Amino acid sequence: MKTAVAYTRVSTREQGKSGLGLEAQRAAIEAFAESEQITVSAWFSEVESGKRISDTLAERPQLSAALAASKASRAPVLVSKLDRLSRDVHFISGLMTHKVPFLVAELGPDVDPFMIHLFAALAEKERGMISARTKAGLAAAKARGTKLGMSARSKSEVRKIASVGAKANQTAALARIETIRWAVESALTGASLRDAADLLNKRGVASPGGGRWHAPSLLKAARRLGLR
């Protein structure tokens, strides 16, 4: 039977939106895998803060881990939708240089890499057009004297929004800790501290301080995470 490595991704601001939650992605992947008789050998899930300016593998440790697992098992990476890999066509093009095949449940099983690249380019263009229309609409509303943003909200609404933001930040921080825990535990399995640090650096997993891993810092992190 065919196998695949599943990858899901969501940002804290997307978590509550219909069709973008982790559970919805998992359900779509499972349905696709069942219809195509594919066994999902591993799951990788990423929760992001949504504050990133650019898309890089260094900021996507779970995707890096999924790519590594895919190469090791010679199985494709399976996602529910193309934008779960990225909304940046250049980033997706870069992923293809890793020579890892991708399956997108939404697009079906027979889409070749060229078509995936084309779909990504079209999606990026459409997002740009939507953004331009939104900005034009907001500018027109402002010109009419319509209040926008927080100034149009009551104090209770502002406090509620602030509370939701604080919870989202807390969720993102916890997700980051769990991501580092999984990456460190995986790298340390059967490896020395030096080899594990090298593996984390190769996978593009940043240390808690945002830099490269070294044996001492890895030992310190492992102890803090309860792994040593």
Helices and strands as residue ranges (DSSP letters): E 2-11, H 22-35, E 38-48, G 57-59, H 61-73, E 77-79, G 82-84, H 89-96, E 102-104, H 113-143, G 149-152, H 155-188, H 193-202, H 215-224
